Amino acid sequence: MTKTPLQIFLATAERMANNHKLQGSFVNWACDMYDRLADKERIVRVEDLLVLQSLSIDYEDGLEKLDCLLARRGI
């Protein structure tokens, strides 16, 4: 059975949220993304989806993109 992009993004966010070796800001972002993706009423930014996509394809590259994203947001 093929996973949907939503299932892949939820799994990626959950894996990050449970990774205690990551920076706190990464874990907080992952928890927020999981909550947003799980709730159909909440908005998810396209740039966040692109980072999740990068993380699901190449985890290390995705972490670099997440670091840049959070830096742009001042987090």
PyMOL Python script that loads the backbone (N, CA, C, O; Angstrom):
from pymol import cmd

cmd.read_pdbstr("""\
ATOM      1  N   MET A   1       0.838  -1.183   0.000  1.00  0.00           N
ATOM      2  CA  MET A   1       0.000   0.000   0.000  1.00  0.00           C
ATOM      3  C   MET A   1       0.887   1.252   0.000  1.00  0.00           C
ATOM      4  O   MET A   1       1.806   1.375   0.810  1.00  0.00           O
ATOM      5  N   THR A   2       0.607   2.141  -0.886  1.00  0.00           N
ATOM      6  CA  THR A   2       1.369   3.373  -1.015  1.00  0.00           C
ATOM      7  C   THR A   2       0.885   4.397   0.005  1.00  0.00           C
ATOM      8  O   THR A   2      -0.316   4.578   0.207  1.00  0.00           O
ATOM      9  N   LYS A   3       1.842   5.060   0.638  1.00  0.00           N
ATOM     10  CA  LYS A   3       1.488   6.110   1.594  1.00  0.00           C
ATOM     11  C   LYS A   3       1.190   7.404   0.851  1.00  0.00           C
ATOM     12  O   LYS A   3       1.795   7.702  -0.179  1.00  0.00           O
ATOM     13  N   THR A   4       0.256   8.158   1.387  1.00  0.00           N
ATOM     14  CA  THR A   4      -0.054   9.466   0.826  1.00  0.00           C
ATOM     15  C   THR A   4       1.005  10.462   1.296  1.00  0.00           C
ATOM     16  O   THR A   4       1.691  10.208   2.286  1.00  0.00           O
ATOM     17  N   PRO A   5       1.148  11.594   0.600  1.00  0.00           N
ATOM     18  CA  PRO A   5       2.083  12.621   1.079  1.00  0.00           C
ATOM     19  C   PRO A   5       1.778  13.041   2.523  1.00  0.00           C
ATOM     20  O   PRO A   5       2.700  13.265   3.307  1.00  0.00           O
ATOM     21  N   LEU A   6       0.507  13.146   2.874  1.00  0.00           N
ATOM     22  CA  LEU A   6       0.148  13.531   4.244  1.00  0.00           C
ATOM     23  C   LEU A   6       0.676  12.507   5.242  1.00  0.00           C
ATOM     24  O   LEU A   6       1.228  12.885   6.275  1.00  0.00           O
ATOM     25  N   GLN A   7       0.519  11.232   4.956  1.00  0.00           N
ATOM     26  CA  GLN A   7       1.017  10.190   5.852  1.00  0.00           C
ATOM     27  C   GLN A   7       2.539  10.252   5.980  1.00  0.00           C
ATOM     28  O   GLN A   7       3.087  10.070   7.068  1.00  0.00           O
ATOM     29  N   ILE A   8       3.202  10.505   4.878  1.00  0.00           N
ATOM     30  CA  ILE A   8       4.665  10.617   4.899  1.00  0.00           C
ATOM     31  C   ILE A   8       5.091  11.821   5.727  1.00  0.00           C
ATOM     32  O   ILE A   8       6.012  11.721   6.538  1.00  0.00           O
ATOM     33  N   PHE A   9       4.432  12.955   5.531  1.00  0.00           N
ATOM     34  CA  PHE A   9       4.776  14.166   6.283  1.00  0.00           C
ATOM     35  C   PHE A   9       4.490  13.992   7.768  1.00  0.00           C
ATOM     36  O   PHE A   9       5.282  14.429   8.604  1.00  0.00           O
ATOM     37  N   LEU A  10       3.365  13.358   8.110  1.00  0.00           N
ATOM     38  CA  LEU A  10       3.045  13.100   9.518  1.00  0.00           C
ATOM     39  C   LEU A  10       4.102  12.196  10.149  1.00  0.00           C
ATOM     40  O   LEU A  10       4.543  12.449  11.270  1.00  0.00           O
ATOM     41  N   ALA A  11       4.507  11.156   9.445  1.00  0.00           N
ATOM     42  CA  ALA A  11       5.522  10.237   9.968  1.00  0.00           C
ATOM     43  C   ALA A  11       6.860  10.947  10.146  1.00  0.00           C
ATOM     44  O   ALA A  11       7.559  10.718  11.134  1.00  0.00           O
ATOM     45  N   THR A  12       7.216  11.802   9.204  1.00  0.00           N
ATOM     46  CA  THR A  12       8.471  12.555   9.293  1.00  0.00           C
ATOM     47  C   THR A  12       8.437  13.506  10.483  1.00  0.00           C
ATOM     48  O   THR A  12       9.398  13.575  11.248  1.00  0.00           O
ATOM     49  N   ALA A  13       7.345  14.235  10.642  1.00  0.00           N
ATOM     50  CA  ALA A  13       7.212  15.169  11.767  1.00  0.00           C
ATOM     51  C   ALA A  13       7.236  14.417  13.093  1.00  0.00           C
ATOM     52  O   ALA A  13       7.859  14.872  14.052  1.00  0.00           O
ATOM     53  N   GLU A  14       6.567  13.278  13.154  1.00  0.00           N
ATOM     54  CA  GLU A  14       6.540  12.490  14.391  1.00  0.00           C
ATOM     55  C   GLU A  14       7.936  11.971  14.737  1.00  0.00           C
ATOM     56  O   GLU A  14       8.350  12.009  15.896  1.00  0.00           O
ATOM     57  N   ARG A  15       8.652  11.491  13.730  1.00  0.00           N
ATOM     58  CA  ARG A  15      10.010  10.987  13.964  1.00  0.00           C
ATOM     59  C   ARG A  15      10.903  12.100  14.506  1.00  0.00           C
ATOM     60  O   ARG A  15      11.687  11.877  15.429  1.00  0.00           O
ATOM     61  N   MET A  16      10.785  13.291  13.934  1.00  0.00           N
ATOM     62  CA  MET A  16      11.589  14.422  14.408  1.00  0.00           C
ATOM     63  C   MET A  16      11.187  14.839  15.814  1.00  0.00           C
ATOM     64  O   MET A  16      12.046  15.121  16.649  1.00  0.00           O
ATOM     65  N   ALA A  17       9.888  14.879  16.077  1.00  0.00           N
ATOM     66  CA  ALA A  17       9.401  15.315  17.387  1.00  0.00           C
ATOM     67  C   ALA A  17       9.882  14.385  18.497  1.00  0.00           C
ATOM     68  O   ALA A  17      10.041  14.813  19.640  1.00  0.00           O
ATOM     69  N   ASN A  18      10.110  13.125  18.166  1.00  0.00           N
ATOM     70  CA  ASN A  18      10.556  12.144  19.157  1.00  0.00           C
ATOM     71  C   ASN A  18      12.067  11.963  19.188  1.00  0.00           C
ATOM     72  O   ASN A  18      12.569  11.119  19.930  1.00  0.00           O
ATOM     73  N   ASN A  19      12.796  12.736  18.398  1.00  0.00           N
ATOM     74  CA  ASN A  19      14.251  12.639  18.347  1.00  0.00           C
ATOM     75  C   ASN A  19      14.843  13.640  19.337  1.00  0.00           C
ATOM     76  O   ASN A  19      14.910  14.837  19.058  1.00  0.00           O
ATOM     77  N   HIS A  20      15.263  13.144  20.477  1.00  0.00           N
ATOM     78  CA  HIS A  20      15.756  14.018  21.543  1.00  0.00           C
ATOM     79  C   HIS A  20      17.176  14.521  21.295  1.00  0.00           C
ATOM     80  O   HIS A  20      17.706  15.306  22.082  1.00  0.00           O
ATOM     81  N   LYS A  21      17.790  14.070  20.203  1.00  0.00           N
ATOM     82  CA  LYS A  21      19.130  14.543  19.862  1.00  0.00           C
ATOM     83  C   LYS A  21      19.090  15.828  19.039  1.00  0.00           C
ATOM     84  O   LYS A  21      20.113  16.491  18.866  1.00  0.00           O
ATOM     85  N   LEU A  22      17.914  16.177  18.534  1.00  0.00           N
ATOM     86  CA  LEU A  22      17.776  17.390  17.721  1.00  0.00           C
ATOM     87  C   LEU A  22      17.695  18.625  18.603  1.00  0.00           C
ATOM     88  O   LEU A  22      17.356  18.546  19.784  1.00  0.00           O
ATOM     89  N   GLN A  23      18.015  19.772  18.003  1.00  0.00           N
ATOM     90  CA  GLN A  23      17.861  21.053  18.695  1.00  0.00           C
ATOM     91  C   GLN A  23      16.407  21.224  19.116  1.00  0.00           C
ATOM     92  O   GLN A  23      15.492  20.728  18.458  1.00  0.00           O
ATOM     93  N   GLY A  24      16.211  21.928  20.211  1.00  0.00           N
ATOM     94  CA  GLY A  24      14.862  22.173  20.700  1.00  0.00           C
ATOM     95  C   GLY A  24      13.973  22.871  19.689  1.00  0.00           C
ATOM     96  O   GLY A  24      12.783  22.568  19.596  1.00  0.00           O
ATOM     97  N   SER A  25      14.541  23.810  18.925  1.00  0.00           N
ATOM     98  CA  SER A  25      13.729  24.530  17.938  1.00  0.00           C
ATOM     99  C   SER A  25      13.251  23.597  16.830  1.00  0.00           C
ATOM    100  O   SER A  25      12.150  23.772  16.306  1.00  0.00           O
ATOM    101  N   PHE A  26      14.068  22.606  16.467  1.00  0.00           N
ATOM    102  CA  PHE A  26      13.658  21.633  15.447  1.00  0.00           C
ATOM    103  C   PHE A  26      12.519  20.765  15.972  1.00  0.00           C
ATOM    104  O   PHE A  26      11.547  20.502  15.264  1.00  0.00           O
ATOM    105  N   VAL A  27      12.651  20.324  17.223  1.00  0.00           N
ATOM    106  CA  VAL A  27      11.620  19.478  17.838  1.00  0.00           C
ATOM    107  C   VAL A  27      10.320  20.260  17.975  1.00  0.00           C
ATOM    108  O   VAL A  27       9.245  19.732  17.689  1.00  0.00           O
ATOM    109  N   ASN A  28      10.410  21.505  18.407  1.00  0.00           N
ATOM    110  CA  ASN A  28       9.206  22.336  18.537  1.00  0.00           C
ATOM    111  C   ASN A  28       8.523  22.531  17.190  1.00  0.00           C
ATOM    112  O   ASN A  28       7.298  22.457  17.094  1.00  0.00           O
ATOM    113  N   TRP A  29       9.313  22.781  16.150  1.00  0.00           N
ATOM    114  CA  TRP A  29       8.761  22.940  14.804  1.00  0.00           C
ATOM    115  C   TRP A  29       8.068  21.653  14.373  1.00  0.00           C
ATOM    116  O   TRP A  29       6.962  21.691  13.833  1.00  0.00           O
ATOM    117  N   ALA A  30       8.715  20.516  14.609  1.00  0.00           N
ATOM    118  CA  ALA A  30       8.142  19.225  14.211  1.00  0.00           C
ATOM    119  C   ALA A  30       6.832  18.953  14.949  1.00  0.00           C
ATOM    120  O   ALA A  30       5.875  18.466  14.346  1.00  0.00           O
ATOM    121  N   CYS A  31       6.779  19.259  16.233  1.00  0.00           N
ATOM    122  CA  CYS A  31       5.538  19.079  17.001  1.00  0.00           C
ATOM    123  C   CYS A  31       4.427  19.962  16.439  1.00  0.00           C
ATOM    124  O   CYS A  31       3.287  19.522  16.289  1.00  0.00           O
ATOM    125  N   ASP A  32       4.768  21.206  16.131  1.00  0.00           N
ATOM    126  CA  ASP A  32       3.787  22.129  15.559  1.00  0.00           C
ATOM    127  C   ASP A  32       3.307  21.633  14.198  1.00  0.00           C
ATOM    128  O   ASP A  32       2.114  21.689  13.902  1.00  0.00           O
ATOM    129  N   MET A  33       4.233  21.148  13.371  1.00  0.00           N
ATOM    130  CA  MET A  33       3.848  20.637  12.047  1.00  0.00           C
ATOM    131  C   MET A  33       2.937  19.426  12.179  1.00  0.00           C
ATOM    132  O   MET A  33       1.960  19.304  11.440  1.00  0.00           O
ATOM    133  N   TYR A  34       3.244  18.534  13.106  1.00  0.00           N
ATOM    134  CA  TYR A  34       2.404  17.349  13.301  1.00  0.00           C
ATOM    135  C   TYR A  34       0.988  17.779  13.685  1.00  0.00           C
ATOM    136  O   TYR A  34       0.007  17.287  13.128  1.00  0.00           O
ATOM    137  N   ASP A  35       0.895  18.701  14.641  1.00  0.00           N
ATOM    138  CA  ASP A  35      -0.424  19.185  15.080  1.00  0.00           C
ATOM    139  C   ASP A  35      -1.178  19.848  13.936  1.00  0.00           C
ATOM    140  O   ASP A  35      -2.375  19.618  13.764  1.00  0.00           O
ATOM    141  N   ARG A  36      -0.485  20.668  13.154  1.00  0.00           N
ATOM    142  CA  ARG A  36      -1.134  21.359  12.032  1.00  0.00           C
ATOM    143  C   ARG A  36      -1.598  20.374  10.956  1.00  0.00           C
ATOM    144  O   ARG A  36      -2.699  20.505  10.421  1.00  0.00           O
ATOM    145  N   LEU A  37      -0.760  19.396  10.646  1.00  0.00           N
ATOM    146  CA  LEU A  37      -1.114  18.424   9.612  1.00  0.00           C
ATOM    147  C   LEU A  37      -2.263  17.519  10.050  1.00  0.00           C
ATOM    148  O   LEU A  37      -3.078  17.100   9.228  1.00  0.00           O
ATOM    149  N   ALA A  38      -2.324  17.224  11.330  1.00  0.00           N
ATOM    150  CA  ALA A  38      -3.359  16.323  11.845  1.00  0.00           C
ATOM    151  C   ALA A  38      -4.721  17.002  11.951  1.00  0.00           C
ATOM    152  O   ALA A  38      -5.746  16.323  12.027  1.00  0.00           O
ATOM    153  N   ASP A  39      -4.742  18.324  11.955  1.00  0.00           N
ATOM    154  CA  ASP A  39      -5.985  19.086  12.104  1.00  0.00           C
ATOM    155  C   ASP A  39      -6.323  19.751  10.770  1.00  0.00           C
ATOM    156  O   ASP A  39      -5.625  20.664  10.330  1.00  0.00           O
ATOM    157  N   LYS A  40      -7.377  19.297  10.143  1.00  0.00           N
ATOM    158  CA  LYS A  40      -7.756  19.814   8.819  1.00  0.00           C
ATOM    159  C   LYS A  40      -8.155  21.284   8.836  1.00  0.00           C
ATOM    160  O   LYS A  40      -8.203  21.920   7.782  1.00  0.00           O
ATOM    161  N   GLU A  41      -8.436  21.825   9.993  1.00  0.00           N
ATOM    162  CA  GLU A  41      -8.854  23.220  10.109  1.00  0.00           C
ATOM    163  C   GLU A  41      -7.670  24.190  10.190  1.00  0.00           C
ATOM    164  O   GLU A  41      -7.845  25.397  10.023  1.00  0.00           O
ATOM    165  N   ARG A  42      -6.479  23.670  10.442  1.00  0.00           N
ATOM    166  CA  ARG A  42      -5.312  24.537  10.616  1.00  0.00           C
ATOM    167  C   ARG A  42      -4.571  24.725   9.304  1.00  0.00           C
ATOM    168  O   ARG A  42      -4.617  23.875   8.414  1.00  0.00           O
ATOM    169  N   ILE A  43      -3.899  25.836   9.205  1.00  0.00           N
ATOM    170  CA  ILE A  43      -3.153  26.200   7.998  1.00  0.00           C
ATOM    171  C   ILE A  43      -1.702  25.745   8.143  1.00  0.00           C
ATOM    172  O   ILE A  43      -1.098  25.875   9.208  1.00  0.00           O
ATOM    173  N   VAL A  44      -1.159  25.210   7.051  1.00  0.00           N
ATOM    174  CA  VAL A  44       0.257  24.849   6.982  1.00  0.00           C
ATOM    175  C   VAL A  44       0.866  25.653   5.840  1.00  0.00           C
ATOM    176  O   VAL A  44       0.359  25.634   4.718  1.00  0.00           O
ATOM    177  N   ARG A  45       1.940  26.349   6.130  1.00  0.00           N
ATOM    178  CA  ARG A  45       2.603  27.154   5.106  1.00  0.00           C
ATOM    179  C   ARG A  45       3.266  26.263   4.061  1.00  0.00           C
ATOM    180  O   ARG A  45       3.750  25.173   4.367  1.00  0.00           O
ATOM    181  N   VAL A  46       3.277  26.745   2.834  1.00  0.00           N
ATOM    182  CA  VAL A  46       3.899  25.998   1.743  1.00  0.00           C
ATOM    183  C   VAL A  46       5.377  25.768   2.034  1.00  0.00           C
ATOM    184  O   VAL A  46       5.894  24.684   1.769  1.00  0.00           O
ATOM    185  N   GLU A  47       6.063  26.771   2.576  1.00  0.00           N
ATOM    186  CA  GLU A  47       7.487  26.614   2.862  1.00  0.00           C
ATOM    187  C   GLU A  47       7.727  25.515   3.893  1.00  0.00           C
ATOM    188  O   GLU A  47       8.752  24.834   3.835  1.00  0.00           O
ATOM    189  N   ASP A  48       6.806  25.330   4.830  1.00  0.00           N
ATOM    190  CA  ASP A  48       6.928  24.237   5.794  1.00  0.00           C
ATOM    191  C   ASP A  48       6.728  22.887   5.108  1.00  0.00           C
ATOM    192  O   ASP A  48       7.428  21.922   5.412  1.00  0.00           O
ATOM    193  N   LEU A  49       5.775  22.825   4.189  1.00  0.00           N
ATOM    194  CA  LEU A  49       5.552  21.584   3.440  1.00  0.00           C
ATOM    195  C   LEU A  49       6.770  21.229   2.595  1.00  0.00           C
ATOM    196  O   LEU A  49       7.129  20.057   2.474  1.00  0.00           O
ATOM    197  N   LEU A  50       7.401  22.240   2.015  1.00  0.00           N
ATOM    198  CA  LEU A  50       8.601  21.989   1.212  1.00  0.00           C
ATOM    199  C   LEU A  50       9.747  21.453   2.069  1.00  0.00           C
ATOM    200  O   LEU A  50      10.504  20.587   1.631  1.00  0.00           O
ATOM    201  N   VAL A  51       9.869  21.968   3.288  1.00  0.00           N
ATOM    202  CA  VAL A  51      10.895  21.452   4.198  1.00  0.00           C
ATOM    203  C   VAL A  51      10.566  20.009   4.590  1.00  0.00           C
ATOM    204  O   VAL A  51      11.454  19.158   4.617  1.00  0.00           O
ATOM    205  N   LEU A  52       9.303  19.732   4.891  1.00  0.00           N
ATOM    206  CA  LEU A  52       8.911  18.357   5.209  1.00  0.00           C
ATOM    207  C   LEU A  52       9.198  17.419   4.041  1.00  0.00           C
ATOM    208  O   LEU A  52       9.640  16.287   4.236  1.00  0.00           O
ATOM    209  N   GLN A  53       8.947  17.893   2.845  1.00  0.00           N
ATOM    210  CA  GLN A  53       9.239  17.080   1.665  1.00  0.00           C
ATOM    211  C   GLN A  53      10.739  16.804   1.579  1.00  0.00           C
ATOM    212  O   GLN A  53      11.148  15.673   1.319  1.00  0.00           O
ATOM    213  N   SER A  54      11.550  17.820   1.794  1.00  0.00           N
ATOM    214  CA  SER A  54      13.006  17.639   1.769  1.00  0.00           C
ATOM    215  C   SER A  54      13.456  16.656   2.845  1.00  0.00           C
ATOM    216  O   SER A  54      14.310  15.803   2.601  1.00  0.00           O
ATOM    217  N   LEU A  55      12.877  16.783   4.035  1.00  0.00           N
ATOM    218  CA  LEU A  55      13.223  15.878   5.129  1.00  0.00           C
ATOM    219  C   LEU A  55      12.866  14.432   4.801  1.00  0.00           C
ATOM    220  O   LEU A  55      13.598  13.509   5.158  1.00  0.00           O
ATOM    221  N   SER A  56      11.754  14.243   4.131  1.00  0.00           N
ATOM    222  CA  SER A  56      11.326  12.877   3.817  1.00  0.00           C
ATOM    223  C   SER A  56      12.162  12.254   2.700  1.00  0.00           C
ATOM    224  O   SER A  56      12.222  11.031   2.580  1.00  0.00           O
ATOM    225  N   ILE A  57      12.806  13.086   1.884  1.00  0.00           N
ATOM    226  CA  ILE A  57      13.636  12.586   0.782  1.00  0.00           C
ATOM    227  C   ILE A  57      15.089  12.425   1.223  1.00  0.00           C
ATOM    228  O   ILE A  57      15.692  11.371   1.025  1.00  0.00           O
ATOM    229  N   ASP A  58      15.642  13.474   1.820  1.00  0.00           N
ATOM    230  CA  ASP A  58      17.042  13.476   2.272  1.00  0.00           C
ATOM    231  C   ASP A  58      17.071  14.187   3.618  1.00  0.00           C
ATOM    232  O   ASP A  58      17.044  15.416   3.684  1.00  0.00           O
ATOM    233  N   TYR A  59      17.128  13.401   4.687  1.00  0.00           N
ATOM    234  CA  TYR A  59      16.975  13.934   6.043  1.00  0.00           C
ATOM    235  C   TYR A  59      18.000  15.023   6.360  1.00  0.00           C
ATOM    236  O   TYR A  59      17.637  16.075   6.887  1.00  0.00           O
ATOM    237  N   GLU A  60      19.263  14.786   6.048  1.00  0.00           N
ATOM    238  CA  GLU A  60      20.310  15.766   6.362  1.00  0.00           C
ATOM    239  C   GLU A  60      20.110  17.067   5.590  1.00  0.00           C
ATOM    240  O   GLU A  60      20.248  18.151   6.156  1.00  0.00           O
ATOM    241  N   ASP A  61      19.791  16.968   4.323  1.00  0.00           N
ATOM    242  CA  ASP A  61      19.516  18.155   3.508  1.00  0.00           C
ATOM    243  C   ASP A  61      18.292  18.889   4.050  1.00  0.00           C
ATOM    244  O   ASP A  61      18.269  20.118   4.104  1.00  0.00           O
ATOM    245  N   GLY A  62      17.292  18.137   4.444  1.00  0.00           N
ATOM    246  CA  GLY A  62      16.088  18.736   5.010  1.00  0.00           C
ATOM    247  C   GLY A  62      16.368  19.487   6.297  1.00  0.00           C
ATOM    248  O   GLY A  62      15.794  20.549   6.539  1.00  0.00           O
ATOM    249  N   LEU A  63      17.258  18.935   7.132  1.00  0.00           N
ATOM    250  CA  LEU A  63      17.622  19.624   8.373  1.00  0.00           C
ATOM    251  C   LEU A  63      18.304  20.955   8.082  1.00  0.00           C
ATOM    252  O   LEU A  63      18.078  21.937   8.789  1.00  0.00           O
ATOM    253  N   GLU A  64      19.139  20.991   7.043  1.00  0.00           N
ATOM    254  CA  GLU A  64      19.785  22.248   6.655  1.00  0.00           C
ATOM    255  C   GLU A  64      18.744  23.268   6.194  1.00  0.00           C
ATOM    256  O   GLU A  64      18.828  24.447   6.538  1.00  0.00           O
ATOM    257  N   LYS A  65      17.771  22.812   5.420  1.00  0.00           N
ATOM    258  CA  LYS A  65      16.713  23.711   4.957  1.00  0.00           C
ATOM    259  C   LYS A  65      15.859  24.192   6.120  1.00  0.00           C
ATOM    260  O   LYS A  65      15.444  25.350   6.151  1.00  0.00           O
ATOM    261  N   LEU A  66      15.596  23.309   7.073  1.00  0.00           N
ATOM    262  CA  LEU A  66      14.830  23.699   8.256  1.00  0.00           C
ATOM    263  C   LEU A  66      15.595  24.736   9.062  1.00  0.00           C
ATOM    264  O   LEU A  66      15.006  25.702   9.547  1.00  0.00           O
ATOM    265  N   ASP A  67      16.894  24.548   9.211  1.00  0.00           N
ATOM    266  CA  ASP A  67      17.723  25.508   9.935  1.00  0.00           C
ATOM    267  C   ASP A  67      17.634  26.887   9.290  1.00  0.00           C
ATOM    268  O   ASP A  67      17.498  27.890   9.991  1.00  0.00           O
ATOM    269  N   CYS A  68      17.708  26.946   7.965  1.00  0.00           N
ATOM    270  CA  CYS A  68      17.590  28.224   7.240  1.00  0.00           C
ATOM    271  C   CYS A  68      16.204  28.835   7.423  1.00  0.00           C
ATOM    272  O   CYS A  68      16.074  30.043   7.625  1.00  0.00           O
ATOM    273  N   LEU A  69      15.176  28.003   7.352  1.00  0.00           N
ATOM    274  CA  LEU A  69      13.803  28.483   7.518  1.00  0.00           C
ATOM    275  C   LEU A  69      13.603  29.098   8.899  1.00  0.00           C
ATOM    276  O   LEU A  69      13.046  30.188   9.026  1.00  0.00           O
ATOM    277  N   LEU A  70      14.057  28.400   9.923  1.00  0.00           N
ATOM    278  CA  LEU A  70      13.893  28.911  11.284  1.00  0.00           C
ATOM    279  C   LEU A  70      14.724  30.172  11.504  1.00  0.00           C
ATOM    280  O   LEU A  70      14.304  31.072  12.232  1.00  0.00           O
ATOM    281  N   ALA A  71      15.893  30.244  10.884  1.00  0.00           N
ATOM    282  CA  ALA A  71      16.727  31.449  10.993  1.00  0.00           C
ATOM    283  C   ALA A  71      16.021  32.643  10.357  1.00  0.00           C
ATOM    284  O   ALA A  71      16.048  33.746  10.903  1.00  0.00           O
ATOM    285  N   ARG A  72      15.386  32.423   9.196  1.00  0.00           N
ATOM    286  CA  ARG A  72      14.640  33.511   8.545  1.00  0.00           C
ATOM    287  C   ARG A  72      13.485  33.987   9.422  1.00  0.00           C
ATOM    288  O   ARG A  72      13.122  35.163   9.398  1.00  0.00           O
ATOM    289  N   ARG A  73      12.918  33.081  10.185  1.00  0.00           N
ATOM    290  CA  ARG A  73      11.806  33.434  11.075  1.00  0.00           C
ATOM    291  C   ARG A  73      12.292  33.967  12.419  1.00  0.00           C
ATOM    292  O   ARG A  73      11.488  34.385  13.252  1.00  0.00           O
ATOM    293  N   GLY A  74      13.600  33.952  12.629  1.00  0.00           N
ATOM    294  CA  GLY A  74      14.155  34.454  13.879  1.00  0.00           C
ATOM    295  C   GLY A  74      13.950  33.512  15.046  1.00  0.00           C
ATOM    296  O   GLY A  74      13.857  33.946  16.195  1.00  0.00           O
ATOM    297  N   ILE A  75      13.880  32.230  14.756  1.00  0.00           N
ATOM    298  CA  ILE A  75      13.658  31.229  15.817  1.00  0.00           C
ATOM    299  C   ILE A  75      14.971  30.528  16.116  1.00  0.00           C
ATOM    300  O   ILE A  75      15.020  29.648  16.975  1.00  0.00           O
TER     301      ILE A  75
END
""", "prot")
cmd.dss("prot")
cmd.show_as("cartoon", "prot")
cmd.util.cbc("prot")
cmd.orient("prot")
